[in-house]
């Protein structure tokens, strides 16, 4: 025997038999259909945020795109407020980085229109206006960030990340 007294030897034998019955590998069925929610959420967290950028100054637009591309997918650009609204409806970005003062429609009005249809889209205002009135209006619209153009190099990506975190 294995050195166990008779009642324990019987128990040991029964447990060994039971263990052998359950230690065989069971086939795992193929999963068909949509990924489970947890896997979907993890996949979503790993993808880069989709950013739409709007500014009527082509140099600023190019600079913002260059700054953002290192950490985000820049999916489109607009040079006025009206084309920003159209692009947002077509592209459905996660975040919109927009100037306030633009032709055809300012960035605040464009954000208001986009927000009425897509409240999940986050906004970062990139502007040369530090006036409190603009900032207050941006806050009323649920801005995730407000960055002065003179500090965009240091602050823009941080503001976009903050807007993304704010939406979770």
C-alpha positions in Angstrom: 0.0 0.0 0.0 1.0 3.7 0.1 1.5 3.8 3.9 -2.0 5.1 4.6 -4.3 3.4 7.1 -7.2 1.5 5.5 -9.9 4.1 5.7 -7.6 6.8 4.2 -6.2 4.4 1.6 -9.8 3.9 0.3 -10.4 7.6 0.2 -7.0 8.2 -1.5 -7.9 5.6 -4.2 -11.4 7.1 -4.7 -9.9 10.6 -5.1 -7.3 9.3 -7.6 -10.0 7.7 -9.7 -12.1 10.9 -9.5 -9.1 13.0 -10.5 -8.4 10.8 -13.5 -11.9 11.1 -14.7 -11.8 14.9 -14.7 -8.2 15.4 -15.9 -8.9 14.6 -19.5 -9.1 17.7 -21.7 -12.5 18.7 -22.7 -13.0 20.1 -26.2 -13.6 23.9 -26.3 -16.4 24.7 -28.7 -15.7 27.2 -31.4 -17.2 30.6 -30.6 -19.4 31.9 -33.4 -20.8 35.4 -33.5 -19.9 38.6 -31.7 -16.9 38.7 -29.4 -17.8 38.7 -25.7 -18.2 42.1 -24.2 -15.0 42.0 -22.2 -12.9 41.1 -25.2 -14.6 43.9 -27.2 -13.9 46.4 -24.5 -10.2 45.4 -24.4 -9.9 45.6 -28.2 -11.5 49.1 -28.1 -9.1 50.3 -25.4 -6.1 49.2 -27.5 -7.1 51.0 -30.7 -5.9 54.5 -31.2 -8.4 57.3 -30.8 -9.8 58.7 -34.0 -9.3 62.5 -34.2 -10.8 65.1 -36.5 -8.9 68.4 -36.7 -10.3 71.8 -37.8 -8.6 75.1 -38.3 -8.8 77.8 -41.0 -5.0 78.4 -40.8 -3.4 75.8 -43.0 -0.1 76.0 -41.2 -1.7 75.5 -37.8 -3.8 72.6 -39.3 -0.6 70.9 -40.5 1.2 71.5 -37.2 -1.7 70.1 -35.2 -1.9 67.0 -37.5 1.8 66.4 -37.0 1.6 66.7 -33.2 -1.4 64.4 -33.0 -0.3 61.7 -35.4 2.3 60.4 -33.0 -0.4 59.2 -30.6 -3.7 59.3 -32.4 -5.3 58.4 -35.8 -6.0 61.7 -37.5 -8.9 60.7 -39.7 -9.8 64.0 -41.3 -9.3 67.8 -41.5 -11.6 70.7 -42.0 -10.8 74.4 -42.7 -14.2 75.9 -41.7 -17.0 75.2 -39.3 -19.5 74.0 -41.9 -17.1 71.4 -43.3 -16.3 70.4 -39.7 -19.9 69.5 -39.1 -20.1 67.6 -42.4 -16.9 65.7 -41.7 -18.0 64.8 -38.1 -21.3 63.3 -39.4 -19.4 61.3 -42.0 -16.3 60.2 -40.0 -17.7 59.9 -36.4 -14.4 60.7 -34.6 -13.8 60.0 -30.9 -12.4 63.5 -30.5 -12.6 66.8 -32.4 -9.8 69.3 -32.1 -11.1 72.6 -33.4 -10.3 76.3 -33.6 -13.0 78.7 -32.4 -12.7 81.4 -35.0 -13.3 79.9 -38.4 -15.2 81.0 -41.6 -18.8 79.9 -42.4 -19.4 78.8 -38.8 -17.3 79.2 -35.7 -16.0 76.2 -33.8 -18.4 76.7 -30.9 -21.5 76.6 -33.1 -20.1 73.6 -35.0 -19.5 71.8 -31.7 -23.1 72.7 -30.5 -24.5 71.2 -33.7 -22.3 68.1 -33.6 -23.1 67.5 -29.9 -26.8 67.6 -30.5 -26.5 64.5 -32.7 -23.4 62.8 -31.2 -23.0 63.6 -27.5 -20.3 61.0 -27.2 -17.8 63.0 -29.3 -15.3 64.9 -27.2 -14.0 68.3 -28.1 -10.7 70.1 -27.5 -10.7 73.7 -28.5 -7.3 74.9 -29.9 -7.5 78.7 -30.1 -5.6 81.9 -29.8 -8.4 83.3 -27.6 -7.7 83.2 -23.9 -10.7 85.2 -23.1 -12.8 83.8 -20.3 -16.1 84.1 -22.3 -14.9 81.7 -24.9 -13.6 79.2 -22.3 -16.9 79.4 -20.4 -18.9 78.7 -23.6 -16.6 75.8 -24.4 -17.1 74.4 -20.9 -20.9 74.7 -21.4 -20.6 72.6 -24.5 -18.7 69.9 -22.5 -15.2 70.6 -23.8 -12.7 68.1 -22.8 -9.9 70.6 -23.2 -9.1 74.2 -24.1 -5.6 74.8 -25.5 -4.0 78.1 -26.5 -2.2 77.8 -29.9 1.0 79.3 -28.3 1.2 76.2 -26.0 -0.1 73.6 -28.4 3.3 71.9 -28.7 3.3 71.1 -25.0 -0.4 70.8 -24.3 -2.4 69.5 -27.3 -1.8 65.7 -26.9 -2.3 65.9 -23.1 -5.6 67.7 -23.7 -6.8 65.1 -26.1 -5.9 62.3 -23.7 -7.8 64.1 -20.9 -10.8 64.4 -23.2 -10.7 60.7 -23.9 -10.3 59.8 -20.2 -13.2 62.1 -19.4 -15.4 60.1 -21.8 -14.8 56.7 -20.1 
